[in-house]
Amino acid sequence: MFNARSKSKRPLQRAQASRRPTAFYAGVGSSGSHPFTRNEENARLFKYEQQVKQAFSRIEATLRRVSALQHEEGFEKKAQDIATADLGFALPESMLADSWIKPLDIGSLYAWSVFETIKRMSDEFFIDKPLRSADEADFQCFLEECGFHTMDISPCADGRLAHVIRYVLRLPYKAVRRKSYAGAMFDVDDSLQKWVETEMLRHREGRPNSADAQTRYLKVAVYHYSSKLPKQEGCAAHGSDTLRAAEAALERLKAFKQGVENSFCCGASIDLLLLGIDTDNDSIKLHLPDARGEIDVHHPISALELYDATRGAMGTDCETSVMRFMTDRCAAQGASLPNEGMMRLAVRLLCANLSQIDYVRTYHDGCYSDLGHQERFIGMGIGFEEIQLRNLTYFAYLKTVEEGAKDLDVGIKIFSALNVSRGIPIPVVIRYDYHGNVPGAKTRAVERCQRLDEALRQRFGDLAERGLLHTLLMVRDCQMYGRAETVACSLKTDRQEAH
């Protein structure tokens, strides 16, 4: 499945202007799907999702077969044959060698296999770019035409939202900032720091546009809920209370804007957007700011309602139909319309989500079978651009365990139910991306990974001592657009000593 090829060093090209940003959505449906659905893209995205998730799903089944053979003659060769055929890689010989005298350590083999699969998936993502967007080069121009120079998105850390960028909203993952937090309760200070960094680049280097351009910084918070099991499978950080999740995310957005106003007297350079996702079917609800910039959590624009209302819109383009729907809906709610740029962006997001609604209907019978958590590993630290799939990873973005303790505790609680309850260890990937043009950045990234690893083991010492918590440490030069590099692993193999 995963192919190793030479590292690509081709730099990103600056976006070229495009005056037709939403024509890409016009009239491309097929029989049985919405007329605006991009079916070819859906098929490509599903193929990638299946490849990756099946690679992870095969691990447990394969190890069950291996475990059943551990006392047979020629066990090691049989085990390697099975692993190579089913997983695409051999198992560490040192983990198989003593099976004749002591029980096979299936837990360690499981964690090692998960880590090996993660590394292969990560390599393929950065080398082959399977999720590259067809309109990637035009998006920044489109964003600026809408009046924004940066789109900063903070979804909930729940793994069921990990695909929000590339799948649910169909955005180019390189063109937006994504940082996840439990309950979408993003760090206001971190976002404020990012705003300062962005504005400094605009003043000093004219990136992504010049400081005199009349554009704004767009901050988006993404909460979630479950329509099938609203009291059980909503956002755990908010007690599966959808209204509470939306209100809390909105309060965090307001705090960010207020922070900019209080610190720099330029709150007018900030726009806010609140977005909800039904994790059962990936439909979105947009809470648009009105003409005064105020957001009402009680009257969102529903993509599901839009889907039904525009099923017969043959012969028209998506932008026109969706704009009409939004205008009518705002009028019916007695709300003033957002500014023109926000309306254009909302049209793009809603058009994109129509394809995702059909994606779930076509490939998952309209509703995901895994309504709850089914993540395969915890991602901890800074980075993980390559994680763009639903229910694959629980994110815990943090610089220190102490500052991200809440997010990390939620993740460990989830995996205690998923894995530990069955005697399977929790795989944690500790990752820190760095800027290679900064002297000493890689060394500091490695040191941060090591500190996070040590702090994690101190916080969850019991799990670590029982072999129910394993870690893989990785760093990546995010300016080279290349692969992540493995620093260390808690598992002892014939090629590497445990740290």
C-alpha positions as CSV (number, residue, x, y, z in Angstrom):
1,M,0.0,0.0,0.0
2,F,2.6,2.5,1.0
3,N,5.4,3.2,-1.5
4,A,8.8,4.6,-0.5
5,R,10.1,7.1,-3.0
6,S,12.7,9.8,-3.0
7,K,11.9,12.9,-1.0
8,S,10.4,15.7,-3.1
9,K,12.1,19.1,-2.7
10,R,9.9,21.0,-5.1
11,P,8.8,24.3,-3.4
12,L,5.2,25.4,-3.2
13,Q,4.2,27.8,-5.9
14,R,2.5,31.1,-4.9
15,A,-1.2,31.0,-5.8
16,Q,-2.2,32.6,-9.0
17,A,-5.3,34.8,-9.2
18,S,-8.6,33.1,-10.1
19,R,-11.9,34.9,-10.6
20,R,-14.0,31.6,-10.7
21,P,-13.5,30.1,-7.3
22,T,-16.8,28.3,-7.1
23,A,-17.3,27.2,-10.7
24,F,-15.5,24.0,-9.6
25,Y,-18.7,23.0,-7.9
26,A,-21.1,23.5,-10.7
27,G,-23.4,20.7,-11.9
28,V,-21.1,17.7,-11.6
29,G,-23.4,15.2,-9.8
30,S,-24.5,11.9,-11.3
31,S,-27.6,9.8,-11.0
32,G,-28.7,9.3,-7.4
33,S,-26.4,12.1,-6.0
34,H,-26.9,15.8,-5.5
35,P,-26.4,17.7,-8.8
36,F,-23.5,19.7,-7.2
37,T,-21.6,16.6,-5.9
38,R,-18.1,16.1,-7.1
39,N,-18.3,12.3,-7.5
40,E,-14.8,11.8,-9.0
41,E,-13.2,13.5,-6.0
42,N,-15.4,11.5,-3.6
43,A,-14.2,8.3,-5.2
44,R,-10.6,9.4,-4.9
45,L,-11.0,10.4,-1.3
46,F,-12.7,7.2,-0.4
47,K,-9.9,5.1,-2.0
48,Y,-7.4,6.8,0.2
49,E,-9.5,6.5,3.4
50,Q,-10.0,2.8,2.7
51,Q,-6.3,2.2,2.1
52,V,-5.1,3.8,5.3
53,K,-7.9,2.5,7.6
54,Q,-7.6,-1.0,6.3
55,A,-3.9,-1.0,6.9
56,F,-4.6,-0.2,10.6
57,S,-7.5,-2.6,10.8
58,R,-5.4,-5.5,9.6
59,I,-3.0,-5.2,12.5
60,E,-5.2,-6.9,15.2
61,A,-6.5,-9.6,12.9
62,T,-2.9,-10.4,11.8
63,L,-1.6,-10.6,15.3
64,R,-4.4,-12.9,16.3
65,R,-3.2,-15.3,13.6
66,V,0.4,-14.9,14.7
67,S,-0.5,-15.5,18.4
68,A,-2.3,-18.7,17.6
69,L,0.9,-20.2,16.0
70,Q,3.4,-19.3,18.6
71,H,4.0,-22.9,19.8
72,E,4.2,-24.4,16.4
73,E,7.4,-25.6,14.7
74,G,8.9,-22.9,12.5
75,F,6.9,-20.3,14.2
76,E,9.1,-17.3,13.5
77,K,9.1,-17.9,9.7
78,K,5.4,-18.5,9.7
79,A,4.8,-15.3,11.7
80,Q,7.0,-13.3,9.3
81,D,5.3,-14.7,6.2
82,I,1.9,-13.8,7.6
83,A,3.0,-10.3,8.6
84,T,4.7,-9.6,5.3
85,A,1.6,-10.8,3.4
86,D,-1.0,-9.1,5.5
87,L,0.7,-5.9,6.8
88,G,3.4,-5.3,4.2
89,F,6.3,-5.5,6.6
90,A,8.1,-8.0,8.8
91,L,7.9,-8.0,12.6
92,P,11.0,-7.4,14.8
93,E,12.9,-10.7,15.1
94,S,13.7,-9.9,18.8
95,M,10.0,-9.9,19.7
96,L,9.5,-13.3,18.2
97,A,12.7,-15.1,19.2
98,D,11.8,-16.2,22.8
99,S,8.2,-17.3,22.1
100,W,9.2,-20.9,22.8
101,I,10.0,-20.2,26.4
102,K,7.7,-17.3,27.3
103,P,4.4,-15.9,26.1
104,L,4.6,-13.8,23.0
105,D,4.3,-10.1,23.9
106,I,1.4,-9.3,21.7
107,G,1.0,-5.8,23.2
108,S,4.4,-4.8,22.1
109,L,3.9,-6.3,18.7
110,Y,0.7,-4.4,18.4
111,A,2.2,-1.0,19.3
112,W,5.2,-1.6,17.0
113,S,2.9,-2.5,14.1
114,V,0.8,0.6,14.7
115,F,3.9,2.8,14.7
116,E,5.3,1.1,11.6
117,T,2.0,1.7,9.8
118,I,1.9,5.4,11.0
119,K,5.4,5.9,9.6
120,R,4.5,4.4,6.2
121,M,1.3,6.4,6.0
122,S,3.1,9.6,6.9
123,D,5.8,9.0,4.3
124,E,3.3,8.3,1.6
125,F,1.3,11.5,2.5
126,F,4.3,13.8,2.1
127,I,5.9,12.0,-0.9
128,D,2.9,11.0,-3.0
129,K,0.5,13.8,-1.8
130,P,-2.6,11.7,-2.2
131,L,-4.9,14.4,-0.8
132,R,-3.6,17.3,-2.9
133,S,-6.5,19.6,-3.8
134,A,-7.2,20.4,-7.4
135,D,-7.8,24.1,-6.6
136,E,-5.0,24.4,-4.0
137,A,-3.1,27.1,-6.0
138,D,-6.2,29.3,-6.2
139,F,-7.4,29.1,-2.7
140,Q,-5.3,31.9,-1.1
141,C,-6.4,34.3,-3.9
142,F,-10.0,33.3,-3.3
143,L,-9.6,33.9,0.4
144,E,-8.2,37.3,-0.2
145,E,-11.0,38.1,-2.6
146,C,-13.4,37.3,0.2
147,G,-11.6,39.8,2.4
148,F,-9.4,37.4,4.5
149,H,-5.7,36.8,4.5
150,T,-5.6,33.9,7.0
151,M,-8.1,31.2,7.9
152,D,-7.3,29.8,11.4
153,I,-9.5,26.8,12.3
154,S,-9.7,25.2,15.8
155,P,-11.8,22.0,15.8
156,C,-12.4,19.8,18.7
157,A,-9.6,17.3,19.3
158,D,-12.1,14.4,19.0
159,G,-10.8,12.0,16.2
160,R,-14.2,12.2,14.5
161,L,-13.3,15.7,13.4
162,A,-9.8,14.9,12.2
163,H,-10.9,15.1,8.6
164,V,-12.7,18.4,8.9
165,I,-10.2,20.3,6.5
166,R,-9.8,18.0,3.6
167,Y,-13.0,16.0,3.7
168,V,-15.8,17.8,5.4
169,L,-15.0,21.3,4.1
170,R,-12.9,20.2,1.1
171,L,-10.2,22.9,1.8
172,P,-6.6,22.6,0.8
173,Y,-4.9,21.5,4.0
174,K,-1.8,23.6,3.3
175,A,-3.8,26.8,2.9
176,V,-5.4,26.9,6.4
177,R,-4.1,26.7,9.9
178,R,-5.6,23.8,12.0
179,K,-5.0,23.3,15.7
180,S,-7.3,21.1,17.7
181,Y,-8.4,21.3,21.3
182,A,-10.8,19.3,23.5
183,G,-14.2,20.8,23.1
184,A,-12.8,23.3,20.5
185,M,-11.7,25.3,23.6
186,F,-8.7,26.7,21.8
187,D,-5.8,28.5,23.6
188,V,-6.6,32.2,23.2
189,D,-3.0,33.3,23.9
190,D,-1.7,30.9,21.3
191,S,-4.2,32.3,18.7
192,L,-3.2,35.8,19.7
193,Q,0.5,34.9,19.2
194,K,-0.3,33.5,15.7
195,W,-2.2,36.7,14.9
196,V,0.8,38.8,15.9
197,E,3.1,36.6,13.8
198,T,0.8,36.8,10.8
199,E,0.5,40.6,11.0
200,M,4.3,41.0,11.4
201,L,4.9,38.9,8.2
202,R,2.4,41.1,6.4
203,H,4.2,44.3,7.5
204,R,7.7,43.0,7.0
205,E,7.5,40.6,4.1
206,G,4.1,41.2,2.5
207,R,3.0,37.6,3.2
208,P,0.4,36.3,2.6
209,N,-0.4,39.8,1.4
210,S,0.7,43.3,2.2
211,A,-0.3,45.1,5.4
212,D,-2.2,47.8,3.6
213,A,-4.5,45.3,1.9
214,Q,-8.0,45.6,3.4
215,T,-8.3,42.0,4.6
216,R,-8.9,40.4,8.0
217,Y,-7.8,37.4,10.0
218,L,-10.6,34.8,10.1
219,K,-10.8,32.6,13.3
220,V,-13.1,29.6,13.1
221,A,-14.1,27.3,15.9
222,V,-15.7,23.9,15.2
223,Y,-17.8,22.1,17.7
224,H,-19.6,18.8,17.1
225,Y,-22.7,16.7,18.0
226,S,-24.4,13.4,17.2
227,S,-27.9,13.4,15.6
228,K,-28.3,9.6,16.3
229,L,-27.1,9.5,19.9
230,P,-27.1,13.1,21.0
231,K,-26.8,12.3,24.7
232,Q,-24.1,9.7,24.4
233,E,-21.9,10.5,21.4
234,G,-21.7,14.3,21.4
235,C,-18.7,16.3,22.6
236,A,-17.4,14.6,25.8
237,A,-15.8,17.9,26.9
238,H,-19.2,19.5,27.2
239,G,-21.2,16.5,28.5
240,S,-22.7,15.8,25.0
241,D,-24.7,19.0,25.3
242,T,-24.8,20.5,21.8
243,L,-25.9,24.0,22.9
244,R,-23.3,24.1,25.6
245,A,-20.6,23.1,23.1
246,A,-21.7,25.8,20.6
247,E,-21.9,28.5,23.3
248,A,-18.5,27.6,24.8
249,A,-16.8,27.7,21.4
250,L,-18.5,31.1,20.6
251,E,-17.3,32.5,23.9
252,R,-13.8,31.5,23.1
253,L,-14.0,33.2,19.7
254,K,-15.2,36.4,21.4
255,A,-12.4,36.2,23.9
256,F,-9.9,36.0,21.1
257,K,-11.3,39.0,19.3
258,Q,-11.5,40.9,22.6
259,G,-7.9,40.0,23.3
260,V,-6.8,41.6,20.0
261,E,-8.8,44.7,20.7
262,N,-7.5,45.1,24.2
263,S,-3.9,44.5,23.2
264,F,-3.6,46.2,19.8
265,C,-6.8,48.3,19.3
266,C,-7.5,46.7,16.0
267,G,-10.3,44.2,16.6
268,A,-11.8,45.3,13.3
269,S,-9.1,43.2,11.6
270,I,-10.7,40.0,13.1
271,D,-13.7,38.1,11.7
272,L,-15.3,35.1,13.5
273,L,-17.1,32.0,12.2
274,L,-18.7,29.2,14.3
275,L,-19.3,25.9,12.7
276,G,-20.9,22.7,13.9
277,I,-20.4,19.1,12.5
278,D,-22.8,16.2,12.9
279,T,-20.2,13.4,13.4
280,D,-22.7,10.8,12.3
281,N,-23.0,12.1,8.7
282,D,-20.5,15.0,8.4
283,S,-23.2,17.6,7.6
284,I,-22.3,21.1,8.8
285,K,-24.2,24.0,10.4
286,L,-22.8,27.5,9.8
287,H,-23.4,30.1,12.4
288,L,-22.7,33.2,10.3
289,P,-22.0,36.7,11.8
290,D,-24.6,39.2,10.9
291,A,-23.9,42.7,9.5
292,R,-22.7,43.8,12.9
293,G,-20.5,40.7,13.3
294,E,-22.7,39.1,15.9
295,I,-23.2,35.3,15.9
296,D,-26.4,33.6,17.0
297,V,-25.9,30.0,18.1
298,H,-29.7,29.3,17.8
299,H,-30.1,30.0,14.1
300,P,-27.5,28.2,12.0
301,I,-27.6,27.5,8.2
302,S,-27.9,23.7,7.8
303,A,-26.2,22.0,5.0
304,L,-28.7,19.1,5.2
305,E,-31.6,21.5,4.7
306,L,-29.6,23.0,1.8
307,Y,-29.1,19.5,0.3
308,D,-32.8,18.8,0.3
309,A,-33.7,22.3,-1.0
310,T,-31.4,22.2,-3.9
311,R,-31.8,18.5,-5.1
312,G,-33.7,19.7,-8.1
313,A,-31.4,22.6,-9.0
314,M,-30.4,21.1,-12.4
315,G,-29.1,23.6,-14.9
316,T,-27.9,26.1,-12.3
317,D,-24.6,26.5,-10.6
318,C,-23.9,25.9,-7.0
319,E,-22.9,29.4,-6.1
320,T,-26.2,30.9,-7.3
321,S,-28.4,28.3,-5.7
322,V,-26.7,28.3,-2.4
323,M,-26.5,32.1,-2.2
324,R,-30.3,32.3,-2.8
325,F,-30.9,29.7,-0.1
326,M,-28.7,31.5,2.4
327,T,-30.3,34.9,1.6
328,D,-33.8,33.4,2.0
329,R,-32.9,31.7,5.3
330,C,-31.4,34.8,6.8
331,A,-34.5,36.8,5.9
332,A,-36.7,34.1,7.4
333,Q,-34.8,34.3,10.6
334,G,-34.9,38.0,10.7
335,A,-31.1,38.3,10.6
336,S,-29.1,40.8,8.6
337,L,-26.8,39.3,6.0
338,P,-23.0,39.0,6.6
339,N,-20.6,41.0,4.5
340,E,-20.2,39.9,0.9
341,G,-16.9,38.2,1.5
342,M,-18.2,36.1,4.3
343,M,-21.2,35.1,2.2
344,R,-18.9,34.0,-0.6
345,L,-16.8,31.9,1.8
346,A,-19.9,30.4,3.3
347,V,-21.1,29.4,-0.2
348,R,-17.9,27.6,-0.8
349,L,-18.0,25.7,2.5
350,L,-21.6,24.7,2.0
351,C,-21.1,23.6,-1.6
352,A,-18.2,21.5,-0.5
353,N,-20.2,19.9,2.2
354,L,-22.9,18.8,-0.2
355,S,-20.2,16.5,-1.7
356,Q,-19.3,15.2,1.7
357,I,-22.9,14.5,2.6
358,D,-23.1,12.4,-0.6
359,Y,-19.7,10.8,0.3
360,V,-21.2,9.5,3.5
361,R,-24.4,8.4,1.8
362,T,-22.6,6.6,-1.0
363,Y,-19.8,4.9,1.0
364,H,-21.2,4.7,4.5
365,D,-24.9,4.2,4.0
366,G,-25.7,7.8,5.1
367,C,-24.3,7.3,8.6
368,Y,-21.0,6.1,9.9
369,S,-21.1,2.8,11.7
370,D,-18.6,4.0,14.3
371,L,-20.7,6.7,15.9
372,G,-18.3,6.8,18.9
373,H,-14.6,6.8,19.3
374,Q,-12.5,4.3,17.3
375,E,-9.2,6.1,17.0
376,R,-6.1,4.1,16.4
377,F,-3.5,6.3,18.3
378,I,-3.0,9.6,20.1
379,G,-1.1,12.3,18.4
380,M,0.7,14.6,20.9
381,G,2.7,17.7,20.3
382,I,2.9,20.1,17.4
383,G,2.4,19.0,13.8
384,F,0.4,16.1,12.2
385,E,-0.4,17.8,8.9
386,E,-0.8,14.3,7.4
387,I,-3.7,13.3,9.6
388,Q,-6.7,14.1,7.6
389,L,-8.9,11.1,8.2
390,R,-11.9,10.7,10.5
391,N,-11.6,8.6,13.7
392,L,-7.9,7.8,13.1
393,T,-6.2,10.0,15.7
394,Y,-7.0,11.8,18.9
395,F,-5.1,15.1,18.9
396,A,-3.4,16.6,21.9
397,Y,-1.7,19.7,20.6
398,L,0.7,20.9,23.3
399,K,4.1,22.2,24.1
400,T,4.1,20.9,27.7
401,V,2.1,18.2,29.3
402,E,1.0,20.5,32.0
403,E,-0.5,23.1,29.7
404,G,-2.3,20.4,27.7
405,A,-3.2,18.2,30.6
406,K,-7.0,18.4,30.0
407,D,-6.8,17.4,26.4
408,L,-4.3,14.6,27.1
409,D,-6.4,13.3,30.0
410,V,-9.4,13.1,27.7
411,G,-7.4,11.2,25.1
412,I,-6.1,8.7,27.7
413,K,-9.6,8.2,29.0
414,I,-10.8,7.4,25.5
415,F,-8.1,4.9,24.9
416,S,-8.4,3.3,28.3
417,A,-11.9,2.2,27.1
418,L,-10.8,1.4,23.5
419,N,-7.5,-0.4,24.3
420,V,-6.5,-0.8,27.9
421,S,-9.8,-2.5,28.8
422,R,-8.8,-5.2,26.4
423,G,-5.2,-5.4,27.5
424,I,-3.9,-3.6,24.4
425,P,-1.4,-0.7,24.9
426,I,-2.1,2.9,24.0
427,P,0.1,4.0,21.1
428,V,1.2,7.7,21.4
429,V,3.1,9.5,18.7
430,I,4.9,12.5,20.1
431,R,5.6,14.9,17.2
432,Y,7.2,18.3,17.0
433,D,7.5,20.1,13.7
434,Y,10.2,22.8,13.4
435,H,11.5,25.4,10.9
436,G,14.7,24.2,9.5
437,N,16.0,27.7,8.6
438,V,16.2,28.5,12.3
439,P,19.6,27.6,13.8
440,G,19.3,24.8,16.3
441,A,15.6,24.3,15.6
442,K,15.8,20.5,15.1
443,T,17.8,20.0,18.2
444,R,15.2,21.9,20.2
445,A,12.4,19.9,18.6
446,V,14.0,16.7,19.6
447,E,14.5,17.9,23.2
448,R,10.8,19.0,23.4
449,C,9.8,15.5,22.2
450,Q,11.9,13.9,24.9
451,R,10.6,16.2,27.6
452,L,7.0,15.5,26.5
453,D,7.8,11.8,26.6
454,E,9.2,12.0,30.1
455,A,6.3,14.0,31.4
456,L,3.8,11.7,29.8
457,R,5.4,8.7,31.5
458,Q,5.4,10.5,34.9
459,R,1.7,11.5,34.5
460,F,0.6,8.0,33.5
461,G,3.3,6.0,35.2
462,D,1.1,3.0,36.0
463,L,0.2,2.5,32.3
464,A,3.8,2.8,31.3
465,E,5.0,0.3,33.9
466,R,2.4,-2.2,32.9
467,G,3.4,-2.0,29.2
468,L,0.1,-0.4,28.3
469,L,1.6,2.9,27.0
470,H,4.1,3.1,24.2
471,T,5.6,6.1,22.5
472,L,7.1,7.0,19.1
473,L,9.0,10.3,18.9
474,M,9.2,12.1,15.6
475,V,10.3,15.5,14.3
476,R,9.8,17.1,10.9
477,D,11.2,20.1,9.1
478,C,7.9,21.8,8.0
479,Q,9.7,24.1,5.6
480,M,11.2,21.3,3.5
481,Y,7.8,19.7,2.8
482,G,9.4,16.3,3.3
483,R,9.0,13.3,5.5
484,A,8.9,13.1,9.3
485,E,12.0,11.6,11.0
486,T,11.9,9.1,13.8
487,V,13.8,10.1,16.9
488,A,13.1,7.3,19.3
489,C,10.7,4.6,20.3
490,S,9.8,3.1,23.7
491,L,9.9,-0.4,22.1
492,K,13.1,-2.5,22.2
493,T,13.8,-4.1,18.9
494,D,16.9,-5.7,17.2
495,R,17.6,-2.3,15.5
496,Q,17.0,0.0,18.4
497,E,17.3,0.0,22.2
498,A,14.5,1.2,24.4
499,H,15.0,4.7,25.8
